Amino acid sequence: MKSRYRAYCFATGEIGTGIATPAGAIEIATGSARDLKTEIEVVARLAYDNETLLVPGVPEAADQQEALDALCQFVDWAGDRFMAKRVWHTSDEIRENFASMTRRHLEGDS
């Protein structure tokens, strides 16, 4: 059976992929490595280094709430674009994951 890969976003807006979501990142999609790579390369913005993939609007956000709103808008848009593959999380899932991560951080259990 193939491993499910995760796509995740850091507070900087940088998108990464791997078999696990690192601490401090929010998981935005799951699927095969090939599907994630293909979809992310189509929808993400390329950073100035011409290698780093970014969630549009997150690096420019004035605060954490604006960044979260940009991330939610992005995953909803990407999810609609690739609905058949069902790999993208919804904005509601992203908000819940963010709230859970924030609670753990405030409780000191990062």
VMD Tcl script that draws the C-alpha trace (Angstrom):
set ca {
  {0.00 0.00 0.00}
  {1.27 3.46 -0.88}
  {2.09 5.92 1.88}
  {-0.05 9.02 2.16}
  {2.03 12.15 1.89}
  {1.19 15.44 3.51}
  {1.41 18.95 2.18}
  {1.77 21.58 4.88}
  {2.23 25.29 5.28}
  {4.44 27.19 7.68}
  {3.59 30.63 9.08}
  {5.87 32.13 6.42}
  {3.61 30.72 3.71}
  {6.20 28.17 2.58}
  {4.67 24.89 1.42}
  {6.42 21.62 2.14}
  {5.62 17.95 1.62}
  {6.58 14.77 3.42}
  {5.32 11.70 5.23}
  {4.59 13.74 8.37}
  {3.57 17.31 9.12}
  {6.30 19.05 11.14}
  {5.55 20.78 14.44}
  {4.46 24.35 13.83}
  {3.07 23.65 10.35}
  {-0.55 23.24 9.31}
  {-1.44 20.29 7.10}
  {-3.27 21.46 3.99}
  {-3.59 18.29 1.88}
  {-2.89 14.57 1.83}
  {-2.43 12.16 -1.03}
  {0.13 10.35 -3.10}
  {3.48 12.07 -3.48}
  {2.88 12.46 -7.22}
  {-0.62 13.94 -6.88}
  {0.48 16.43 -4.22}
  {3.54 17.55 -6.17}
  {1.53 17.99 -9.35}
  {-1.29 19.92 -7.71}
  {0.89 22.13 -5.53}
  {3.13 23.12 -8.42}
  {0.04 24.23 -10.35}
  {-1.62 26.31 -7.62}
  {1.24 27.62 -5.45}
  {3.16 30.81 -6.03}
  {6.87 30.56 -6.74}
  {9.14 32.57 -4.42}
  {11.91 34.86 -5.61}
  {14.47 32.05 -5.28}
  {12.56 30.26 -8.08}
  {12.36 27.08 -5.97}
  {10.28 27.71 -2.84}
  {6.52 27.24 -3.19}
  {4.28 29.65 -1.28}
  {0.62 30.01 -0.37}
  {-0.43 33.25 -2.09}
  {-1.20 36.03 0.37}
  {0.39 34.45 3.44}
  {3.86 36.06 3.17}
  {2.24 39.48 2.64}
  {-0.25 39.14 5.52}
  {-0.15 41.90 8.12}
  {-0.96 39.53 11.00}
  {-1.68 35.92 11.86}
  {-5.44 36.24 11.26}
  {-4.91 37.67 7.78}
  {-2.46 34.86 7.02}
  {-4.96 32.25 8.20}
  {-7.68 33.83 6.04}
  {-5.35 33.73 3.01}
  {-4.50 30.09 3.69}
  {-8.19 29.16 4.01}
  {-9.05 30.96 0.79}
  {-6.19 29.12 -0.94}
  {-7.19 25.62 0.21}
  {-10.84 26.20 -0.71}
  {-9.82 27.43 -4.16}
  {-7.34 24.57 -4.69}
  {-9.87 22.03 -3.40}
  {-12.50 23.26 -5.86}
  {-9.98 23.11 -8.70}
  {-8.98 19.50 -7.97}
  {-12.23 18.20 -6.46}
  {-12.00 14.77 -8.10}
  {-8.85 13.80 -6.21}
  {-10.17 14.89 -2.77}
  {-6.76 15.63 -1.30}
  {-7.21 19.21 -0.09}
  {-8.47 20.01 3.39}
  {-11.32 22.49 3.76}
  {-11.00 25.93 5.31}
  {-13.04 24.66 8.30}
  {-10.50 21.87 8.86}
  {-7.63 24.36 8.54}
  {-9.22 26.70 11.09}
  {-9.80 23.82 13.51}
  {-6.21 22.57 13.10}
  {-4.94 26.10 13.70}
  {-7.10 26.51 16.82}
  {-5.91 23.14 18.14}
  {-2.27 24.00 17.47}
  {-2.72 27.37 19.20}
  {-4.33 25.73 22.25}
  {-1.46 23.24 22.55}
  {1.05 26.07 22.26}
  {-0.69 28.12 24.96}
  {-0.80 25.06 27.23}
  {2.94 24.56 26.69}
  {2.63 21.23 24.88}
  {4.12 22.25 21.53}
}
mol new
graphics top color blue
foreach p $ca { graphics top sphere $p radius 0.5 }
foreach p [lrange $ca 0 end-1] q [lrange $ca 1 end] { graphics top cylinder $p $q radius 0.2 }
display resetview
